[in-house]
Amino acid sequence: MPAGIVAVGASWGGVNAVGVVLRGLPEEFPVPIVIAQHRGEETQTRLADALGRRSAIRVVEATDKDVPRPGYAYLAPPGYHLFVDRGSLSLSTGEPERFSRPSIDVLFDSVADSYADDAVGVILTGASDDGAQGLDRIHRYGGITVVQEPATAERRTMPDAALAASGAHRVLALDEIAPFLVKVCTG
């Protein structure tokens, strides 16, 4: 059964890593993608625009009450947690989790709760353990879990923490992740 959503978490080195994954996806990618990329609240960049210019899919900053659509990647805005419910996205300025807002764990927990075995969780490069518990939750709820091969990550702390927490269905080099997502999301 094809997946219903893809959740991606990244931190240090993640802008490049997320870009590589998004560039490998076709314009008609059949499910929405939600992304928590650690970035400073004071750094109001045009990250969605930059990632979108290099990708066939549309990349936007998530807004409260967005309806996630196939072929779109929704990026958590700086300073906001991104939550997913089947059929809608919401934002929160709740306390940082693991020193981060957006928090990957917060995003992944909501994806696991809403999509269970229809979810795919992806952990990329990063210098913290944020995302490890959330990826474990996706795994326990029957979703598919993917971790960037730590040796190919700019910072391997996040992939190593995810593997230590629950392992993964696939540990892939960065350039292997997009083809795998296409395969599992198209059935």
N, C-alpha and C positions, 0 to 999 in steps of 0.2 A: 504494500500500500504506500503510495507516495506521501511524502511529508507535507505538513500544512503550513509550517513556518520555519525559518532559519534564524537562529540567534547567534550573534558573533560578539565576542569580547576580546579587547586588546588594550594594551597600555604602551609602555616604552617601545618604540619602533613600530607601533601599530598602524600609524598612518600609511606607511609603505606597505605593510602586510595586508591591511584591509584593501588597499588599492589593487594589489596583485590578485586577491580573491575576486573582487568585483569585476576587474577587467576580464576575468576568465568566464564570466557568466553571460549567456545570451540575452538579448533585449527582451525576449518573451519568457524570461525565467518564470516558472509557473507558481511560485509562492512568494509572499513578502519576506523581506529580510529586516531584522531589527539589530541595531549595533550600539553597543556601549563601548566607546573609545575614551579612555581617560584623557582629559585635557583640562587645563586650568580654567576656573570660572571667569577669571579676569581676561582670558584670551579669547576674545570674540572673533574667531577666525571664520573664514568662509570655507570650512572644511567640506561641507556637503557639495558646494559648487566645484571645488578642486577635485574631489573624488568622482563626481558626476561627469566632469569633462573627459575623464580617462576610462569611462565605463559605458557599456551599452545600456545597462539598466539605469533607471532614474534614481538619483540619490538626493534625499531631502532631509532637512532637520525635522524631526517629529514635532508635532504640535498636539496639544491636548484635544482629545476626541477624534483624532485622525482615524479613518477606517483603513486598515492596512490592505494594500492591493498587490497582486502579483506583479512582478517586474519593477517593483520599487524597493529601495533600501531606505529605512528610516533610522536616522542617526540621532541618538540622545543629545539634546542641546547641552552645552557646558552649564554646570550648576544645577542640573535636573536629573532625577532618577526617571527612567523610562519603565513603565509597566505595560504589560500586554494582557488583554482579555480577548477572548474570541470575538472578533469583529470591531475592536476599538483599542486605541492606545491612550495612555494618560501619563501625565507628567507630575512630578512631586518635587518640592524643595525640602523634603524630609532630611533628617540628620544624615551626614555622610556615613556610609557603611565601608568598613575597611579603609577609612580615610579617603573615600572616593564618592563623588557625586558628579556624574553618574556612576553607579556601582554595577558591575557585571553580575554579581550575585543577586542583586535585587531584580535585574532584568531576567536572568535565567530562572529564578524562582517563580516569577509570574508566568513565564513561558511554560514551565513544567506544570504549574497548576492549571493553566488554561488549555494546553495542547497535549499534555501527557505523551502518549506514544506517537503523536503526529508531529513532534518537535525534533529539530536537529539543533544541537548546541556545538559551537566551534570556539575553541580557545586558541588565540594566537599569542604572539610575543608579548612579554611584559615583565616588569620588575617587582611584582607583588603577588600575593596569593588570591587576590580577588578573582572570583569566577570558579575557583576549585569546588566550593560547596554547591554552587548553583549548577555546575555541570554534573556533579554527582547526583543532584536531585533530578535533573533531566534523565540521566541514566537510570535511576531507580524507578522513575515513572514510565519507563519503556521507550524513551526517545533515543535517537541515534546521537552518539557523542564523537566528536573529532577534536584532536589536539595536534597543533603544529609540532612536527618533529623538533624537540628541543635543540638539537644541534644546528637546525636551520633558522632558529629564532635569534633576533638581535639581542634579546634578553630572555634567557631560558627559565627564569624563576616561575613565571606564570604557567607555562606548559608543564614544568616539572611538578608544581603543586597540584595541578589538575590530575596528572597521572598518579600521583601519590594518593589523592583523595579517592579515586574510583577507577582509575584506568580509563580507557576509551575504546570505543568500537574500532576506531581507526586512528593511527598516529601517522601523519602524512607530511611530506615536505611541502613547503608553502605552495609551490606550483602544481601540486597534486590535489589540493583542496577543492578548487572550483570544479574540475571534472568530476570529482566524487559527488559534490553537491548536485550537479546536473543529473547524475545517474540516480541518486536516491530521491530527488524531488520530481523526477519525471516518471518514476515507476519502472 
